């Protein structure tokens, strides 16, 4: 326990001396970067407008856009979670059984999240377009 505390204090002291102050100025972004950010923002607004036109409603279009973004970003998040869970289950879990079960249960949770995030936009489309408003 003493070694961990001493190692933590030494690491904090080294990090304290190795950091440098960074002061923000007004002209950090050049014109090319700002134009790219504006283009990105405009393309996202156009995408939301396309969804709103497709669903004939602001609310449904925005929800469909958000569900699509969740679907896209859940793929790397869930794969990373599954990989970490596999490490817990198969590498660390060889020595400690409680960690092995923790890895197994978190893997099941990430797979469940992945399936829900991938199927939810489809269910939304079926309910809204098929049953809801025709």
C-alpha positions as a printed Julia matrix, in Angstrom:
134×3 Matrix{Float64}:
   0.0     0.0     0.0
   2.87    2.36    0.79
   4.39    1.73   -2.61
   1.18    2.63   -4.39
   0.81    5.89   -2.44
   4.44    6.85   -3.01
   4.21    5.97   -6.7
   1.05    8.06   -7.04
   2.64   11.07   -5.34
   5.79   10.79   -7.47
   3.7    10.55  -10.64
   1.67   13.61   -9.68
   4.82   15.62   -8.91
   6.4    14.64  -12.25
   3.18   15.5   -14.07
   3.04   18.84  -12.27
   6.56   19.79  -13.37
   6.17   18.48  -16.92
   3.04   20.41  -17.76
   3.17   23.77  -19.43
   0.69   26.59  -19.56
  -1.19   27.11  -22.79
  -2.93   30.41  -23.28
  -5.71   30.7   -25.81
  -5.58   33.51  -28.29
  -8.35   34.81  -30.48
  -6.85   33.68  -33.8
  -6.17   30.02  -33.13
  -8.26   28.81  -36.05
  -7.22   29.84  -39.5
  -9.75   30.63  -42.19
  -9.57   27.17  -43.78
 -10.4    25.44  -40.5
 -13.27   27.78  -39.73
 -14.7    27.28  -43.22
 -14.5    23.5   -42.73
 -16.33   23.81  -39.41
 -19.01   25.97  -40.99
 -19.36   23.47  -43.85
 -19.68   20.62  -41.36
 -22.33   22.5   -39.42
 -24.22   23.34  -42.61
 -24.09   19.73  -43.82
 -25.47   18.53  -40.47
 -28.28   21.09  -40.7
 -29.03   19.93  -44.26
 -29.08   16.33  -43.07
 -31.55   17.2   -40.29
 -33.67   19.1   -42.82
 -33.67   16.04  -45.12
 -34.86   13.85  -42.26
 -37.55   16.39  -41.36
 -38.72   16.49  -44.97
 -38.73   12.7   -45.17
 -40.85   12.34  -42.03
 -43.03   15.45  -42.65
 -42.45   16.55  -39.08
 -39.74   18.43  -37.21
 -39.91   16.18  -34.17
 -39.9    12.87  -36.0
 -37.14   14.02  -38.35
 -34.94   15.14  -35.49
 -35.53   11.89  -33.57
 -34.67    9.87  -36.7
 -31.47   11.91  -37.13
 -30.47   11.36  -33.5
 -31.2     7.62  -33.71
 -29.08    7.39  -36.85
 -26.18    9.15  -35.1
 -26.53    6.81  -32.12
 -26.5     3.86  -34.51
 -23.3     5.08  -36.14
 -21.42    5.94  -32.96
 -22.48    2.81  -31.08
 -20.44    0.57  -33.4
 -16.93    1.58  -32.24
 -18.1     2.14  -28.66
 -19.59   -1.34  -28.36
 -16.69   -3.06  -30.12
 -14.28   -1.35  -27.74
 -16.41   -2.43  -24.78
 -16.57   -6.0   -26.08
 -12.78   -6.06  -26.49
 -12.2    -4.77  -22.96
 -14.73   -7.27  -21.62
 -12.96  -10.08  -23.46
  -9.68   -9.03  -21.88
 -11.32   -9.11  -18.47
 -12.89  -12.5   -19.14
 -10.1   -14.37  -20.9
  -6.87  -12.71  -19.79
  -7.41  -11.34  -16.3
 -10.18  -13.84  -15.51
  -7.81  -16.78  -15.64
  -6.42  -15.79  -12.26
  -9.5   -14.25  -10.66
 -12.91  -15.8   -11.18
 -14.88  -12.77   -9.99
 -13.23  -10.64  -12.69
 -13.99  -13.36  -15.23
 -17.7   -13.15  -14.49
 -17.51   -9.36  -14.53
 -16.03   -9.53  -18.02
 -18.71  -11.97  -19.15
 -21.57   -9.83  -17.82
 -20.19   -6.61  -19.29
 -19.73   -8.36  -22.63
 -23.38   -9.37  -22.57
 -24.33   -5.78  -21.69
 -22.31   -4.34  -24.59
 -23.71   -6.85  -27.07
 -27.23   -6.0   -25.87
 -26.52   -2.26  -26.23
 -25.13   -2.86  -29.7
 -28.19   -4.81  -30.84
 -30.59   -2.24  -29.39
 -28.71    0.68  -30.96
 -28.71   -1.02  -34.36
 -32.36   -2.14  -34.32
 -33.97    0.93  -32.72
 -33.85    3.14  -35.86
 -35.49    0.36  -37.87
 -38.24   -0.06  -35.28
 -38.75    3.73  -35.26
 -39.16    3.8   -39.04
 -41.58    0.85  -39.0
 -43.71    2.36  -36.25
 -43.77    5.92  -37.62
 -44.06    5.19  -41.34
 -45.96    1.91  -41.13
 -48.4     2.32  -38.26
 -48.22    5.95  -37.28
 -48.93    8.38  -40.04
 -48.92    6.34  -43.23
